[in-house]
Amino acid sequence: MSLISIGNAVIEVDLIDIQSARAPIVFLHEGLGSVAMWHSRGAYWPQQVCKATGRKGVVYSRRGYGRSSSITDVRGANRLPPDYMHQEAWSVLPELLSQLHIDPPVVLVGHSDGATIALLHAARFSASACIAMAPHVMVEDLSISAIQAAKQAYENGGLRARLSKFHQDVDCAFWQWNDVWLSSAFRHFDIRKECQDIQCPVLAIQGRQDAYGTLQQIEDIAAPAIQKQVLDNCGHSPHRDQAQATLNYIAAFLEDKA
């Protein structure tokens, strides 16, 4: 595990070292995720993907998550703006890759917010492939209802205690995500137009029982070369709910990619 300085922030990075000349995989976590939250049932899912595809990997925690730098006054002056995923995709991620001396193209694997960031990055930068698990390309009432329920679980249930195992500043991690998603300005968030600029192959994976988004989220991705997979008995986290099936789809998809 490493800590990389980007601007005035320190970012937690885990590098998965596999001897390979193929494009490395960059893993982009969900809205409440971190490096540590890629672990599931005793397995480190990015490691499994890298091994199955024969590629190196980069896993990092966005600012305010995991062991990355916290954000002061995250519910006030430093509240996330509605375009925070654009900023991560177009400014932070390129700087991180530069600091790590990783040249494009890379393979992008993102989940939820991370999937949206992956799509946005692929729309502007060269990529070998983009894999989007449960992405958000626009805001649905279903998503807002689920995020309101998460707020109740954080304030009155056990969600805060569960998340505190994965974030050194759990309140920062939760509120930066929850506040922006429940803001009136975010209701206009929509990246469907940007997705039309993606030139690399895309694999979009969605659980049929996803509580945070309908299948319209992947149906509306109009990238030129896209495969779409819908998983039954699967909620918002394909890599946890259907880990082997998701891994199989990704390995097959990347088999012929650089």
Backbone torsions as a table, in degrees:
resi	resn	phi	psi	omega
1	MET	NA	136.9	-178.7
2	SER	-127.2	161.6	173.4
3	LEU	-120.5	123.0	-175.7
4	ILE	-114.4	133.5	178.2
5	SER	-87.0	127.7	173.8
6	ILE	-130.5	110.5	-174.3
7	GLY	63.1	-126.0	178.9
8	ASN	-100.8	18.2	-178.6
9	ALA	-117.9	154.3	173.3
10	VAL	-111.2	127.0	-174.2
11	ILE	-112.5	131.0	177.6
12	GLU	-78.1	126.6	-177.3
13	VAL	-132.8	135.4	172.0
14	ASP	-117.2	125.3	-179.7
15	LEU	-105.1	124.7	177.7
16	ILE	-98.4	110.5	-171.6
17	ASP	-96.8	106.9	174.2
18	ILE	-125.3	131.0	-178.9
19	GLN	-66.5	109.7	-176.6
20	SER	-162.7	145.1	175.4
21	ALA	-97.4	-0.1	-178.9
22	ARG	-77.5	161.8	-179.6
23	ALA	-59.2	132.0	179.7
24	PRO	-71.8	160.7	179.4
25	ILE	-100.4	131.2	173.9
26	VAL	-106.1	121.4	-178.6
27	PHE	-97.6	128.8	-174.9
28	LEU	-120.2	117.2	-169.6
29	HIS	-81.8	168.6	-179.1
30	GLU	-71.3	-180.0	-176.8
31	GLY	-63.4	-26.3	176.3
32	LEU	-116.9	20.6	-173.4
33	GLY	-91.7	-176.9	178.8
34	SER	-170.5	177.8	175.3
35	VAL	-55.2	-47.0	-175.6
36	ALA	-65.3	-27.9	-175.9
37	MET	-78.9	-2.6	172.0
38	TRP	-76.9	-8.6	175.7
39	HIS	-75.9	137.1	179.5
40	SER	-148.7	125.0	178.7
41	ARG	52.5	42.0	176.8
42	GLY	81.2	-0.7	-178.9
43	ALA	-113.7	147.2	176.7
44	TYR	-98.4	101.7	-169.3
45	TRP	-59.5	-42.1	176.9
46	PRO	-58.2	-37.5	177.2
47	GLN	-62.0	-40.8	178.8
48	GLN	-63.3	-41.9	-179.6
49	VAL	-65.6	-44.8	-179.5
50	CYS	-62.8	-41.0	178.9
51	LYS	-65.6	-42.5	-177.2
52	ALA	-69.1	-27.3	-175.6
53	THR	-106.3	-6.6	179.5
54	GLY	67.0	45.8	-178.0
55	ARG	-135.5	153.0	170.7
56	LYS	-71.5	164.8	-179.3
57	GLY	-139.1	150.5	173.7
58	VAL	-125.9	121.2	178.8
59	VAL	-122.8	128.1	-179.9
60	TYR	-141.1	158.2	175.8
61	SER	-100.8	125.3	176.9
62	ARG	-62.6	161.4	-178.7
63	ARG	-57.9	134.8	-178.7
64	GLY	91.9	-3.1	-178.7
65	TYR	-121.8	156.9	176.3
66	GLY	55.5	-129.5	178.9
67	ARG	-101.8	9.4	175.4
68	SER	-73.1	164.3	-177.8
69	SER	-54.5	141.2	175.1
70	SER	-77.3	174.3	179.2
71	ILE	-124.7	121.1	178.6
72	THR	-74.1	146.9	177.8
73	ASP	51.3	46.7	-175.2
74	VAL	-68.3	-17.6	178.2
75	ARG	-100.7	5.2	-179.1
76	GLY	-126.5	-110.8	-174.4
77	ALA	-62.5	-29.5	-177.4
78	ASN	-106.8	27.4	175.0
79	ARG	-60.9	141.3	179.2
80	LEU	-61.3	137.1	175.7
81	PRO	-81.3	162.9	-179.8
82	PRO	-59.4	-23.2	-179.8
83	ASP	-98.3	26.9	-175.7
84	TYR	-61.3	-31.9	179.5
85	MET	-74.3	-33.1	172.6
86	HIS	-61.0	-45.5	-178.6
87	GLN	-62.9	-40.7	179.6
88	GLU	-64.4	-43.3	-176.1
89	ALA	-72.2	-36.6	-170.2
90	TRP	-102.5	-16.4	-179.4
91	SER	-121.7	-55.1	-173.8
92	VAL	-69.6	-50.1	-176.9
93	LEU	-61.3	-45.3	176.6
94	PRO	-59.6	-38.2	178.9
95	GLU	-66.9	-40.5	178.0
96	LEU	-61.4	-46.5	179.6
97	LEU	-62.0	-37.6	177.3
98	SER	-64.4	-43.5	179.3
99	GLN	-62.6	-32.7	-179.4
100	LEU	-87.9	0.5	179.8
101	HIS	59.8	40.9	176.7
102	ILE	-106.2	117.1	-179.8
103	ASP	-89.9	145.7	173.8
104	PRO	-68.1	159.1	5.1
105	PRO	-87.9	153.8	173.9
106	VAL	-118.6	168.5	170.3
107	VAL	-98.7	130.2	-178.9
108	LEU	-104.6	126.3	175.0
109	VAL	-124.9	111.8	-177.0
110	GLY	-127.1	152.9	178.0
111	HIS	-123.9	128.4	175.7
112	SER	59.1	-119.5	176.0
113	ASP	-54.5	-38.7	179.4
114	GLY	-63.8	-33.4	176.9
115	ALA	-67.7	-38.3	176.4
116	THR	-64.1	-43.3	177.4
117	ILE	-61.7	-40.3	178.2
118	ALA	-60.7	-46.5	179.5
119	LEU	-62.2	-42.6	-179.9
120	LEU	-65.4	-40.9	178.7
121	HIS	-64.2	-43.6	-180.0
122	ALA	-65.1	-25.1	179.6
123	ALA	-72.5	-21.1	-175.4
124	ARG	-118.1	-26.0	-174.9
125	PHE	-120.6	158.2	177.9
126	SER	-66.4	134.0	177.6
127	ALA	-142.8	147.6	176.7
128	SER	-75.5	-38.0	179.1
129	ALA	-165.5	159.4	179.2
130	CYS	-133.4	125.3	178.5
131	ILE	-116.9	117.2	-174.8
132	ALA	-115.2	111.0	178.5
133	MET	-100.6	118.3	179.8
134	ALA	52.8	54.3	-178.3
135	PRO	-74.0	164.4	172.2
136	HIS	-116.9	106.3	177.5
137	VAL	-99.2	-14.0	173.3
138	MET	-158.2	171.5	-175.8
139	VAL	-97.5	128.5	177.7
140	GLU	-114.2	154.9	176.8
141	ASP	-58.8	-36.1	178.7
142	LEU	-58.2	-43.1	-179.6
143	SER	-62.9	-45.8	-178.1
144	ILE	-63.2	-40.4	178.5
145	SER	-62.1	-42.1	179.7
146	ALA	-66.1	-37.3	-178.9
147	ILE	-74.6	-32.7	172.1
148	GLN	-64.1	-39.1	177.5
149	ALA	-65.7	-37.2	176.9
150	ALA	-63.3	-37.2	177.1
151	LYS	-61.3	-44.6	177.9
152	GLN	-62.7	-40.8	179.8
153	ALA	-67.2	-32.1	179.5
154	TYR	-73.4	-40.9	-176.8
155	GLU	-80.0	-33.6	-170.8
156	ASN	-123.7	-9.0	-177.6
157	GLY	-115.5	-149.9	-175.3
158	GLY	-101.9	8.6	-175.1
159	LEU	-64.4	-40.0	-178.8
160	ARG	-60.5	-44.5	-179.3
161	ALA	-63.4	-39.6	-179.7
162	ARG	-66.7	-42.4	-177.7
163	LEU	-72.5	-26.5	-177.2
164	SER	-62.6	-18.1	177.7
165	LYS	-72.7	-17.6	-171.9
166	PHE	-115.4	-6.7	-176.4
167	HIS	-135.2	132.7	178.8
168	GLN	-73.3	-23.1	173.2
169	ASP	-129.2	83.8	-171.9
170	VAL	-65.4	-33.9	179.9
171	ASP	-66.7	-39.6	175.8
172	CYS	-61.6	-47.4	-178.2
173	ALA	-58.8	-46.2	-175.3
174	PHE	-72.4	-51.2	-170.3
175	TRP	-72.2	-29.7	178.4
176	GLN	-63.6	-36.3	178.1
177	TRP	-76.2	-50.1	-173.9
178	ASN	-65.7	-42.5	-177.1
179	ASP	-63.9	-43.9	-177.4
180	VAL	-69.1	-39.6	-179.8
181	TRP	-66.0	-31.7	-179.4
182	LEU	-93.2	5.3	177.8
183	SER	-79.2	151.2	179.8
184	SER	-65.3	-33.4	-178.1
185	ALA	-65.1	-30.4	-175.8
186	PHE	-75.9	-15.2	-179.7
187	ARG	-61.4	-18.5	-179.5
188	HIS	-93.1	2.8	-179.2
189	PHE	-62.3	129.8	-176.5
190	ASP	-162.5	117.7	-178.9
191	ILE	-112.9	16.5	-177.2
192	ARG	-61.6	-34.5	178.1
193	LYS	-67.1	-43.1	179.2
194	GLU	-61.4	-35.6	-178.3
195	CYS	-61.8	-24.7	178.5
196	GLN	-67.4	-15.9	-179.2
197	ASP	-90.4	-4.2	-178.6
198	ILE	-70.6	127.3	-178.9
199	GLN	-103.4	-21.1	-177.7
200	CYS	-84.0	162.5	175.6
201	PRO	-63.6	142.4	-178.8
202	VAL	-123.2	135.9	169.2
203	LEU	-115.2	116.6	179.4
204	ALA	-109.3	125.5	-175.7
205	ILE	-122.3	130.8	-178.8
206	GLN	-138.3	138.3	172.8
207	GLY	-80.6	136.7	-178.7
208	ARG	-65.3	-27.1	-179.2
209	GLN	-101.0	24.1	-179.5
210	ASP	-62.5	120.4	-179.7
211	ALA	-80.5	-10.8	-175.6
212	TYR	-104.1	-2.6	179.7
213	GLY	-174.7	147.6	177.7
214	THR	-85.7	174.2	178.2
215	LEU	-64.6	-14.0	177.5
216	GLN	-60.8	-25.7	-179.5
217	GLN	-59.6	-38.8	178.0
218	ILE	-92.9	-26.4	177.6
219	GLU	-63.5	-29.0	-175.9
220	ASP	-88.8	3.1	176.3
221	ILE	-82.7	109.0	-174.7
222	ALA	-101.8	42.9	175.0
223	ALA	-69.3	149.3	-175.7
224	PRO	-60.1	-38.2	-177.5
225	ALA	-125.2	97.4	-174.2
226	ILE	-135.5	139.0	169.4
227	GLN	-112.0	141.6	-179.4
228	LYS	-125.0	131.3	179.8
229	GLN	-126.1	125.9	176.3
230	VAL	-107.8	125.5	-177.7
231	LEU	-103.9	128.1	175.0
232	ASP	-79.7	159.8	-178.1
233	ASN	52.3	45.0	-175.4
234	CYS	-144.4	130.5	177.6
235	GLY	-94.9	-134.2	-172.3
236	HIS	-81.0	-9.2	-174.6
237	SER	-125.0	82.6	-179.1
238	PRO	-55.3	-36.5	-177.5
239	HIS	-72.3	-12.1	174.0
240	ARG	-105.9	-46.1	-174.6
241	ASP	-73.4	-34.9	178.9
242	GLN	-136.2	62.2	-170.8
243	ALA	-59.9	-47.2	-175.9
244	GLN	-70.4	-42.1	178.6
245	ALA	-62.7	-42.4	178.7
246	THR	-63.8	-43.5	178.1
247	LEU	-61.7	-41.3	-180.0
248	ASN	-63.6	-43.3	179.2
249	TYR	-62.1	-42.8	-177.8
250	ILE	-67.4	-44.0	-179.6
251	ALA	-61.6	-42.2	179.3
252	ALA	-66.8	-40.2	-178.5
253	PHE	-64.5	-38.7	-175.4
254	LEU	-88.5	-5.0	-173.1
255	GLU	-56.2	-40.5	-176.3
256	ASP	-104.3	14.0	-179.5
257	LYS	-95.4	152.0	-179.5
258	ALA	-61.8	NA	NA
